[in-house]
Amino acid sequence: MSGVTNNRFFGARSWRQAKPVLLHPKFFQGFNDFRLRRPFDYRMLDEWPTLDQHRYENGRELAAECRLAGYSVMWIERTRVPRSLKSVVVERALARHSTN
């Protein structure tokens, strides 16, 4: 089923919906952990609240998708989403929005 994540939440249909997710501290950490090729640490996740776990995994997933698509995204400051990453997210949101 398109647009459904592993936690049964539908993906964002606009940048306004997606932005708070990307700005979550654990999303940023997950994105950069994957980008910097840090291994997935399950013990660390077990200590976090469920939302933090999901956001961390979401960040790693998006970083993996970017790498697979050949996008090089350097995200240094958590509160400033790089333009290239925002473009990827907006494109995905618009695709979801147009299917419904």
ZATI-908487 format. One record per atom (N, C-alpha, C): residue in three letters; atom name; x, y, z; chain. Coordinates in Angstrom, 2 decimals. Example, Ala and Ser with C-alpha at 12.3 -4.5 7.8 and 13.67 -1.06 7.14 Angstrom:
<sites>
SITE rest atom       X       Y       Z kette
SITE  ala    N   13.19   -5.69    7.80     A
SITE  ala   CA   12.30   -4.50    7.80     A
SITE  ala    C   13.20   -3.30    7.80     A
SITE  ser    N   12.85   -2.25    7.08     A
SITE  ser   CA   13.67   -1.06    7.14     A
SITE  ser    C   12.90    0.03    7.87     A
</sites>
This chain:
<sites>
SITE rest atom       X       Y       Z kette
SITE  met    N    0.84   -1.17    0.00     A
SITE  met   CA    0.00    0.00    0.00     A
SITE  met    C    0.90    1.24    0.00     A
SITE  ser    N    0.72    2.11   -0.92     A
SITE  ser   CA    1.55    3.29   -1.07     A
SITE  ser    C    1.26    4.31    0.03     A
SITE  gly    N    2.31    4.96    0.51     A
SITE  gly   CA    2.13    6.02    1.48     A
SITE  gly    C    1.99    5.56    2.92     A
SITE  val    N    2.15    4.28    3.17     A
SITE  val   CA    2.00    3.77    4.53     A
SITE  val    C    3.37    3.39    5.06     A
SITE  thr    N    3.68    3.85    6.26     A
SITE  thr   CA    4.97    3.51    6.86     A
SITE  thr    C    4.82    2.29    7.75     A
SITE  asn    N    5.92    1.84    8.29     A
SITE  asn   CA    5.90    0.65    9.12     A
SITE  asn    C    5.13    0.84   10.42     A
SITE  asn    N    4.78    2.06   10.77     A
SITE  asn   CA    4.04    2.29   12.00     A
SITE  asn    C    2.57    2.61   11.74     A
SITE  arg    N    2.11    2.32   10.54     A
SITE  arg   CA    0.71    2.47   10.12     A
SITE  arg    C    0.21    3.91   10.05     A
SITE  phe    N    1.13    4.87   10.01     A
SITE  phe   CA    0.74    6.26    9.79     A
SITE  phe    C    0.92    6.58    8.32     A
SITE  phe    N   -0.02    7.29    7.76     A
SITE  phe   CA    0.11    7.69    6.37     A
SITE  phe    C    1.14    8.80    6.26     A
SITE  gly    N    1.86    8.80    5.18     A
SITE  gly   CA    2.87    9.82    4.95     A
SITE  gly    C    2.24   11.19    4.78     A
SITE  ala    N    3.04   12.21    4.96     A
SITE  ala   CA    2.58   13.59    4.84     A
SITE  ala    C    2.10   13.88    3.42     A
SITE  arg    N    1.12   14.74    3.33     A
SITE  arg   CA    0.58   15.14    2.03     A
SITE  arg    C    0.93   16.58    1.69     A
SITE  ser    N    1.77   17.21    2.54     A
SITE  ser   CA    2.22   18.58    2.29     A
SITE  ser    C    3.50   18.83    3.11     A
SITE  trp    N    4.21   19.89    2.74     A
SITE  trp   CA    5.40   20.25    3.50     A
SITE  trp    C    5.01   20.66    4.91     A
SITE  arg    N    3.87   21.32    5.05     A
SITE  arg   CA    3.40   21.75    6.37     A
SITE  arg    C    3.22   20.56    7.32     A
SITE  gln    N    2.74   19.43    6.80     A
SITE  gln   CA    2.60   18.23    7.62     A
SITE  gln    C    3.94   17.55    7.87     A
SITE  ala    N    4.82   17.58    6.89     A
SITE  ala   CA    6.09   16.87    6.99     A
SITE  ala    C    7.13   17.61    7.84     A
SITE  lys    N    7.11   18.91    7.81     A
SITE  lys   CA    8.15   19.70    8.47     A
SITE  lys    C    8.33   19.37    9.95     A
SITE  pro    N    7.26   19.28   10.76     A
SITE  pro   CA    7.46   18.96   12.18     A
SITE  pro    C    8.13   17.59   12.39     A
SITE  val    N    7.89   16.66   11.50     A
SITE  val   CA    8.52   15.34   11.60     A
SITE  val    C   10.01   15.47   11.35     A
SITE  leu    N   10.38   16.18   10.30     A
SITE  leu   CA   11.80   16.35    9.98     A
SITE  leu    C   12.54   17.15   11.05     A
SITE  leu    N   11.86   18.05   11.72     A
SITE  leu   CA   12.51   18.86   12.74     A
SITE  leu    C   12.64   18.16   14.09     A
SITE  his    N   12.07   16.98   14.20     A
SITE  his   CA   12.18   16.22   15.45     A
SITE  his    C   13.66   15.85   15.67     A
SITE  pro    N   14.18   16.05   16.86     A
SITE  pro   CA   15.61   15.77   17.11     A
SITE  pro    C   16.04   14.34   16.76     A
SITE  lys    N   15.20   13.37   17.00     A
SITE  lys   CA   15.58   11.97   16.72     A
SITE  lys    C   15.55   11.68   15.22     A
SITE  phe    N   14.71   12.38   14.46     A
SITE  phe   CA   14.71   12.23   13.01     A
SITE  phe    C   16.07   12.69   12.48     A
SITE  phe    N   16.49   13.87   12.93     A
SITE  phe   CA   17.78   14.42   12.53     A
SITE  phe    C   18.91   13.47   12.89     A
SITE  gln    N   18.88   12.93   14.10     A
SITE  gln   CA   19.91   12.00   14.54     A
SITE  gln    C   19.93   10.74   13.68     A
SITE  gly    N   18.74   10.19   13.40     A
SITE  gly   CA   18.67    8.99   12.57     A
SITE  gly    C   19.16    9.24   11.16     A
SITE  phe    N   18.77   10.37   10.59     A
SITE  phe   CA   19.20   10.72    9.24     A
SITE  phe    C   20.73   10.78    9.18     A
SITE  asn    N   21.31   11.48   10.12     A
SITE  asn   CA   22.76   11.65   10.09     A
SITE  asn    C   23.51   10.39   10.51     A
SITE  asp    N   22.95    9.60   11.40     A
SITE  asp   CA   23.59    8.33   11.73     A
SITE  asp    C   23.71    7.45   10.49     A
SITE  phe    N   22.65    7.41    9.69     A
SITE  phe   CA   22.71    6.62    8.46     A
SITE  phe    C   23.69    7.25    7.47     A
SITE  arg    N   23.59    8.55    7.31     A
SITE  arg   CA   24.46    9.27    6.35     A
SITE  arg    C   25.93    9.06    6.69     A
SITE  leu    N   26.23    9.03    7.97     A
SITE  leu   CA   27.62    8.85    8.42     A
SITE  leu    C   27.98    7.38    8.61     A
SITE  arg    N   27.08    6.50    8.16     A
SITE  arg   CA   27.30    5.05    8.18     A
SITE  arg    C   27.49    4.48    9.59     A
SITE  arg    N   26.80    5.08   10.54     A
SITE  arg   CA   26.84    4.54   11.91     A
SITE  arg    C   25.90    3.33   11.98     A
SITE  pro    N   26.29    2.28   12.67     A
SITE  pro   CA   25.44    1.09   12.76     A
SITE  pro    C   24.17    1.37   13.56     A
SITE  phe    N   23.15    0.61   13.28     A
SITE  phe   CA   21.87    0.72   13.99     A
SITE  phe    C   22.06    0.11   15.37     A
SITE  asp    N   21.78    0.88   16.41     A
SITE  asp   CA   21.96    0.44   17.79     A
SITE  asp    C   20.60    0.18   18.43     A
SITE  tyr    N   20.18   -1.08   18.44     A
SITE  tyr   CA   18.87   -1.44   18.96     A
SITE  tyr    C   18.75   -1.18   20.46     A
SITE  arg    N   19.82   -1.37   21.20     A
SITE  arg   CA   19.77   -1.13   22.65     A
SITE  arg    C   19.45    0.33   22.94     A
SITE  met    N   20.04    1.23   22.16     A
SITE  met   CA   19.78    2.65   22.35     A
SITE  met    C   18.30    2.95   22.14     A
SITE  leu    N   17.72    2.38   21.08     A
SITE  leu   CA   16.32    2.63   20.79     A
SITE  leu    C   15.40    2.11   21.87     A
SITE  asp    N   15.73    0.98   22.46     A
SITE  asp   CA   14.89    0.39   23.50     A
SITE  asp    C   14.70    1.32   24.70     A
SITE  glu    N   15.61    2.25   24.90     A
SITE  glu   CA   15.53    3.16   26.03     A
SITE  glu    C   14.69    4.40   25.73     A
SITE  trp    N   14.30    4.58   24.48     A
SITE  trp   CA   13.58    5.79   24.08     A
SITE  trp    C   12.08    5.58   24.08     A
SITE  pro    N   11.30    6.67   24.20     A
SITE  pro   CA    9.85    6.58   24.00     A
SITE  pro    C    9.54    6.16   22.55     A
SITE  thr    N    8.36    5.63   22.34     A
SITE  thr   CA    7.97    5.10   21.04     A
SITE  thr    C    8.08    6.14   19.93     A
SITE  leu    N    7.63    7.36   20.16     A
SITE  leu   CA    7.68    8.38   19.11     A
SITE  leu    C    9.13    8.65   18.70     A
SITE  asp    N   10.02    8.75   19.68     A
SITE  asp   CA   11.43    8.97   19.36     A
SITE  asp    C   11.98    7.81   18.52     A
SITE  gln    N   11.60    6.59   18.85     A
SITE  gln   CA   12.04    5.43   18.08     A
SITE  gln    C   11.59    5.53   16.63     A
SITE  his    N   10.32    5.88   16.45     A
SITE  his   CA    9.77    5.99   15.09     A
SITE  his    C   10.46    7.10   14.31     A
SITE  arg    N   10.66    8.25   14.95     A
SITE  arg   CA   11.29    9.36   14.24     A
SITE  arg    C   12.73    9.02   13.86     A
SITE  tyr    N   13.45    8.35   14.74     A
SITE  tyr   CA   14.82    7.95   14.44     A
SITE  tyr    C   14.83    7.01   13.23     A
SITE  glu    N   13.95    6.03   13.25     A
SITE  glu   CA   13.87    5.09   12.12     A
SITE  glu    C   13.45    5.80   10.84     A
SITE  asn    N   12.49    6.74   10.95     A
SITE  asn   CA   12.06    7.51    9.78     A
SITE  asn    C   13.23    8.28    9.18     A
SITE  gly    N   14.06    8.87   10.03     A
SITE  gly   CA   15.23    9.60    9.56     A
SITE  gly    C   16.21    8.70    8.83     A
SITE  arg    N   16.47    7.53    9.38     A
SITE  arg   CA   17.37    6.58    8.72     A
SITE  arg    C   16.80    6.13    7.38     A
SITE  glu    N   15.48    5.88    7.35     A
SITE  glu   CA   14.84    5.43    6.11     A
SITE  glu    C   14.95    6.49    5.02     A
SITE  leu    N   14.70    7.74    5.37     A
SITE  leu   CA   14.78    8.80    4.35     A
SITE  leu    C   16.22    8.99    3.87     A
SITE  ala    N   17.18    8.89    4.78     A
SITE  ala   CA   18.58    8.99    4.37     A
SITE  ala    C   18.95    7.85    3.43     A
SITE  ala    N   18.43    6.66    3.70     A
SITE  ala   CA   18.69    5.51    2.83     A
SITE  ala    C   18.09    5.73    1.45     A
SITE  glu    N   16.87    6.26    1.41     A
SITE  glu   CA   16.22    6.55    0.13     A
SITE  glu    C   17.01    7.60   -0.66     A
SITE  cys    N   17.49    8.62    0.04     A
SITE  cys   CA   18.29    9.65   -0.64     A
SITE  cys    C   19.56    9.04   -1.22     A
SITE  arg    N   20.23    8.21   -0.44     A
SITE  arg   CA   21.47    7.59   -0.92     A
SITE  arg    C   21.19    6.71   -2.14     A
SITE  leu    N   20.12    5.93   -2.05     A
SITE  leu   CA   19.76    5.04   -3.15     A
SITE  leu    C   19.43    5.82   -4.42     A
SITE  ala    N   18.82    6.99   -4.26     A
SITE  ala   CA   18.46    7.82   -5.41     A
SITE  ala    C   19.65    8.63   -5.92     A
SITE  gly    N   20.77    8.56   -5.22     A
SITE  gly   CA   21.96    9.28   -5.67     A
SITE  gly    C   22.04   10.72   -5.19     A
SITE  tyr    N   21.21   11.09   -4.20     A
SITE  tyr   CA   21.24   12.45   -3.66     A
SITE  tyr    C   22.27   12.52   -2.54     A
SITE  ser    N   23.09   13.54   -2.58     A
SITE  ser   CA   24.04   13.78   -1.51     A
SITE  ser    C   23.51   14.94   -0.67     A
SITE  val    N   23.02   14.62    0.51     A
SITE  val   CA   22.40   15.63    1.37     A
SITE  val    C   23.25   15.80    2.63     A
SITE  met    N   23.79   16.99    2.80     A
SITE  met   CA   24.53   17.34    4.01     A
SITE  met    C   23.59   18.13    4.91     A
SITE  trp    N   23.23   17.55    6.04     A
SITE  trp   CA   22.31   18.20    6.96     A
SITE  trp    C   23.08   18.45    8.25     A
SITE  ile    N   23.42   19.70    8.49     A
SITE  ile   CA   24.31   20.05    9.60     A
SITE  ile    C   23.55   20.64   10.79     A
SITE  glu    N   22.60   21.50   10.52     A
SITE  glu   CA   21.85   22.16   11.59     A
SITE  glu    C   20.42   21.63   11.62     A
SITE  arg    N   20.03   21.04   12.74     A
SITE  arg   CA   18.74   20.34   12.83     A
SITE  arg    C   17.55   21.22   12.45     A
SITE  thr    N   17.57   22.47   12.81     A
SITE  thr   CA   16.42   23.34   12.57     A
SITE  thr    C   16.38   23.94   11.16     A
SITE  arg    N   17.37   23.61   10.34     A
SITE  arg   CA   17.43   24.12    8.96     A
SITE  arg    C   17.52   22.95    8.00     A
SITE  val    N   16.37   22.53    7.49     A
SITE  val   CA   16.31   21.41    6.55     A
SITE  val    C   16.91   21.85    5.22     A
SITE  pro    N   17.90   21.13    4.72     A
SITE  pro   CA   18.51   21.51    3.44     A
SITE  pro    C   17.47   21.55    2.31     A
SITE  arg    N   17.66   22.48    1.40     A
SITE  arg   CA   16.74   22.66    0.28     A
SITE  arg    C   16.56   21.36   -0.52     A
SITE  ser    N   17.65   20.64   -0.73     A
SITE  ser   CA   17.57   19.40   -1.51     A
SITE  ser    C   16.71   18.35   -0.81     A
SITE  leu    N   16.81   18.28    0.51     A
SITE  leu   CA   16.00   17.32    1.27     A
SITE  leu    C   14.54   17.75    1.28     A
SITE  lys    N   14.32   19.04    1.43     A
SITE  lys   CA   12.95   19.56    1.39     A
SITE  lys    C   12.31   19.24    0.04     A
SITE  ser    N   13.05   19.37   -1.04     A
SITE  ser   CA   12.53   19.07   -2.37     A
SITE  ser    C   12.10   17.61   -2.48     A
SITE  val    N   12.91   16.71   -1.93     A
SITE  val   CA   12.56   15.28   -1.97     A
SITE  val    C   11.26   15.04   -1.21     A
SITE  val    N   11.15   15.63   -0.03     A
SITE  val   CA    9.97   15.43    0.82     A
SITE  val    C    8.73   16.04    0.16     A
SITE  val    N    8.86   17.22   -0.39     A
SITE  val   CA    7.72   17.88   -1.05     A
SITE  val    C    7.27   17.06   -2.27     A
SITE  glu    N    8.21   16.56   -3.03     A
SITE  glu   CA    7.88   15.74   -4.20     A
SITE  glu    C    7.09   14.49   -3.78     A
SITE  arg    N    7.52   13.86   -2.72     A
SITE  arg   CA    6.82   12.66   -2.21     A
SITE  arg    C    5.43   13.03   -1.72     A
SITE  ala    N    5.31   14.15   -1.00     A
SITE  ala   CA    4.02   14.58   -0.47     A
SITE  ala    C    3.05   14.89   -1.60     A
SITE  leu    N    3.52   15.58   -2.62     A
SITE  leu   CA    2.66   15.91   -3.76     A
SITE  leu    C    2.22   14.64   -4.49     A
SITE  ala    N    3.09   13.67   -4.58     A
SITE  ala   CA    2.72   12.41   -5.22     A
SITE  ala    C    1.64   11.70   -4.43     A
SITE  arg    N    1.74   11.73   -3.10     A
SITE  arg   CA    0.71   11.12   -2.26     A
SITE  arg    C   -0.61   11.86   -2.40     A
SITE  his    N   -0.50   13.19   -2.41     A
SITE  his   CA   -1.70   14.03   -2.48     A
SITE  his    C   -2.45   13.82   -3.79     A
SITE  ser    N   -1.72   13.64   -4.86     A
SITE  ser   CA   -2.36   13.49   -6.18     A
SITE  ser    C   -3.03   12.12   -6.37     A
SITE  thr    N   -2.66   11.13   -5.56     A
SITE  thr   CA   -3.28    9.81   -5.70     A
SITE  thr    C   -4.61    9.71   -4.97     A
SITE  asn    N   -4.92   10.69   -4.14     A
SITE  asn   CA   -6.20   10.65   -3.40     A
SITE  asn    C   -7.03   11.86   -3.66     A
</sites>
